[in-house]
Amino acid sequence: MLPRRVMLLPLLGLVCAVVLRPASATYVDTVLATPGLVGYWQFEVATQANSTVNGLTGEFVGDARVSGPAQGPMLSGLPDNRAVLLDGDRDCIATDLDTEATFGDAATIMAWVYLDVQPSDAGRFFTIAGKSELGNDLDLQIETDNFTKFYTDYSTATVYRMPLPTQQWVHVAATFDDQADFRRIYVNGTRVASDEPLGPDRRPGSTAFSIGESLVFTGRFFQGRIDEVAVFDRALSDGDIAVIFAAASAPTPTVTPTVTPILSATPTATPSVPVCVGDCRNRGEVSVGELILMVNIALGNADPAACPAGDPNQDGEITVNEIVRAVNNSLYDCPGG
């Protein structure tokens, strides 16, 4: 079994990425700052469907159009967020992303989706986004069994075997890396399916990237709304995707990190607070789950009362310094432990 310190290093990176990102970071900022971004279709301008980056364009097909304000997912920094409306009747977004990025070895497709109905009710597959090619797939779609599937080779897929909910926004991402031999699906920032591709490695593909319909396997028109479609030329990590999803709703922390973190615990004399910063359950150690809870409290996504030990000075908030102290307690054991 790996030593505890080695096991915690990836989490330490995730904690630092979440709590130390710039105070002005919004969902869009976080996506734009993620390395490997090739195209990013935000659908914020009513008259066009172009990518925010790299000069890529998008074309409305059929009745596809950008919605009115506040009809997209609620995202930090976008109070009047819009989305593309797709009624399922021969409409989609066709882009000019073809040979600029061929995604031969690795890729990530990410989007927010809002299903009006399930594919089983519509009687057809729903394409979320992809770069379809016969015998060389790169397709993220929901099929008539209502399962989300990600194809990256010759007709084999990684499958999330739970229907996505209708009438609400859901964040979906899919990654693959042929060198590392994995393919994964994420829902709302959490990995929900993973396996090794069974077919031959994907070849570089030259077909165009599309949203809401496959330009090769036609008739897979999405019915609902899609927003914030991003495609990367690498497989984002679990931490990358968790950070992006957390940025969707996380308020800006009110505390500015100091230059030199405090690395030793200095609890107050309040008897009700355990000595070990981060030991939310008072067990003499700090677990991975407790670190994640502290991050969520710092971001405003959880109640500080859920972890009194994360707030040793009892000021009602958890700071970056307190998280650093908890990480050190997790890596090097609690004082006196």
Buried (B, 14 or more C-beta within 10 A) or exposed (E): EEEEEEEBEEBBEBBBBBBEBEEEBBBBBBBBBBEBBBBBBBBBEEEEBBBBBEEBBBBBBBEBBBBEEEBBBEBBBBEEBBBBBBBBEBBBBBBBBBEBBBBBBBBBBBBBBBBBBBBEEBEBBBBBBBBBBEEBBBBBBBBBEBBBBBBBBBEBBBBBEEBBEBEEBBBBBBBBBBEEEBBBBBBBBEBBBBBEBEBEBBBEBEBBBBBBBBBBBEEBBBBBBBBBBBBBBBBBBBBBBBBBBBBBBBEBBEBEBEEEBBEEBEBEEEEEBBBBBBBBBEEBBBBBEBBBBBBBBBBBEBEBEEBBBBBBEEEEBBBBBBBBBBBBBBBEBBEEE
